[in-house]
């Protein structure tokens, strides 16, 4: 059976985030949460390149914040080389399906287009159900680079933790959405913008499933690097300036909220990058709604949820709300959490959404 104590471990290129939850009969309790720095260049494109460095960073994070040792731990992978999609297969038992799933994956994953090598990938599945006459299996196919998965298992083991699963960030976010009571109602969909340091993932969620997923190599680091170049300052100073400047000014010079004519160089650098994310979000929504229309379904997309460290950009929610005409909300999985840590983490919920969703994973 699953342990009553679980830690979700979100290992990013800039930060390592951990959330310790205790499972209870009537829900879960927040025991601890913390954010630490990832060693420079130790994680790139989702791959852990410096196993000893990341292992020591995790040990230090757990030690300084008094996390338990040998605790069940769930990590995650993400990025453009991580693929998942629902497929249909002939009815068979699970043992037979496990023997054939890699061959079946080759029918659905375009290796040339996606850049995914099935020979060097972990291929997993989840049986969603059986239906039809004659019956078939509805299966969720999941493919992730094996080195990406192995690296996370290695650092968890070497840090003295008990790795029980390596999940997908998209699935963790679904659980965080449910914990925050933000799941879309019938006939509705929402967009999750999970903005990390190097990638931003856009997931369109219908009920409890991801229907469209886009992964873009645009994140908080892109803004910081561009600012450092434009301002001729070190990266640390550019990061500080980024976190101090509201990209959606509503007063002051009378130029209007979020105007690119605002003379502030930080906004002049930041807004075009954010606008690229907005264009991709719009394209994703149009694609999703066209696919739904072909199936004879009309689904409204009226809400955006923000998560990830990059989503903490001052004024981002207001700017997106103005440009998209949609409701924009921070994804805070701690809304109904109990525990002494909740007050301390009141403003860090979006950054810890993935780690929280990982700790909420059911496993046996």
C-alpha positions, 0 to 999 in steps of 0.5 A: 500500500502507499505510504501515508507520507509522500514527498513530491520532488520537482527538479528543474534547471533553476530550482528544486522544489519539494512538498511533503504531504501526509495522507489522511482519511478526509484528504491530506495535510501539508507537512513541509515545503521548500525551494532550493537552487539547482547547481548551475548547468546541472539540469539542461533540457530536462536531463540531469547532467550532474548527478552528484551535484543535484544529489547533494542539492537535494540532501541539503534542501531536505537537511536544512528544511527538516524533511524526513529521510527514506520517505516515499518520493515522486519526481517528474519529467517534462519537455518536448521529448516527453509524449503521451496520447490516448490510443485504442488497442485490441482487448488483451490482458495487461501482461500481453499489453506490456509485451506489445506496447513498444511496438504499438508506440511505434505506430503512434509516435512519429520519431522523425517529427518529435525527435523521440527515439523509442529505442532510448525511451521508457514506454509505459501505459495506463489502461483507461477502460474497455469498451465496444463490441467486440471490446477494445482497450482504451490505453494512455500511452506514455513515452519519455527519454530513458536518461531523463527518467533514470537520472531522477531515479538515481538522484533520489536513491543517492539522496537516501530517498525511496523513489516510488514513481516518475510521473509527468508534470502534466499529470501532476498539474491535473491533480493540483488543479483538482486539489485547488477545486479549479477543474473545469465544469461540463462544456468548459475547458481551461489552459494551464500555463506552466512557465518554468525556467527553460520551457513553458508548457501549455495544457488544455484541460477538459474535465480531468484530462489533457487534450492539447499539450504544447511545450515551448523553449521559452521560460523565465531564463529567456527573459532574464538573459535578454534583460541582462544583454539589453541592460548590460548587467549580470544575470543576477541583477537582471533577475532582480530587476525582472522580479521588481518591475510590473509588466502591466503598469496601470498608472504613472505615465498615462501610456496605458496598461502594458503599452510597448511604448512605455519607455521602461526597457524592462517592459520593452524586453519582457513583453515581446517574449510574453506576447510570443507565449500568448500567440502560441496559447491562442493557436493552441485554443484555436486548434483545440476548438477546431478539433472539438467542432469536427467531433460535433462538440462546442467547448468554451475556453475561458480560463487560464491557470498560471503555475511555475516560477516564471508565472510569478512575473509581476503583472503577468496575470493582468497582462494576460487578462487584458490581451486574452479577454479570459479569466486568469488565476494562479494555480494555488494547490494550498487553498484548502491545505491544513498544516503550519506551513500554509501561511508561510507558503501563501504566495508560493503555491503556483511555484509548488504546484507540480511538486504538490501534484506529485505528492498527491499521486496514487501508487501501490 
